[in-house]
């Protein structure tokens, strides 16, 4: 799978994804720190990447757009340490690969994972 990590996600999560065999990039590494959320979604859609973020605006923008892609995983956790994000991301990848491919918004916290299939 292909991923694009937003500024709220540690670059360590990107490294972890790459070590798992995925194609993952961080917007900082692309020099896109000042990109608007809508532009990040457009880039992800063009490149077939899943957005990793802690910013709720991505889910709102995607829902309002009526688009089917990209999938967005929003981490809403108290503990955003890389190892905790990676643990929960591994669960999403293991359980929801079909939904990720098809297009969905995921809201992930320590207690549960909520999935909204696109379009919302």
HUKA-V308722 format. One record per backbone hydrogen bond with DSSP energy under -1.0 kcal/mol. CO is the residue of the C=O (numbers start at 1). NH is the residue of the N-H. If there is no record, write none. Layout:
# HUKA-V308722
co:CO nh:NH
co:CO nh:NH
This chain:
# HUKA-V308722
co:1 nh:23
co:2 nh:50
co:3 nh:25
co:4 nh:52
co:5 nh:27
co:6 nh:9
co:10 nh:13
co:11 nh:15
co:12 nh:16
co:13 nh:17
co:14 nh:18
co:15 nh:19
co:16 nh:20
co:17 nh:22
co:18 nh:21
co:23 nh:3
co:25 nh:5
co:26 nh:30
co:27 nh:32
co:28 nh:31
co:32 nh:35
co:36 nh:40
co:37 nh:41
co:38 nh:42
co:39 nh:43
co:40 nh:44
co:41 nh:45
co:42 nh:46
co:43 nh:47
co:44 nh:49
co:50 nh:4
co:51 nh:73
co:52 nh:6
co:53 nh:75
co:55 nh:58
co:56 nh:60
co:57 nh:61
co:58 nh:62
co:59 nh:63
co:60 nh:64
co:61 nh:65
co:71 nh:51
co:72 nh:106
co:73 nh:53
co:74 nh:108
co:81 nh:85
co:82 nh:86
co:83 nh:87
co:84 nh:88
co:85 nh:89
co:86 nh:90
co:87 nh:91
co:88 nh:92
co:89 nh:93
co:90 nh:94
co:91 nh:95
co:92 nh:96
co:96 nh:100
co:97 nh:101
co:98 nh:102
co:99 nh:103
co:103 nh:118
co:104 nh:72
co:105 nh:116
co:106 nh:74
co:107 nh:114
co:108 nh:76
co:112 nh:109
co:114 nh:107
co:116 nh:105
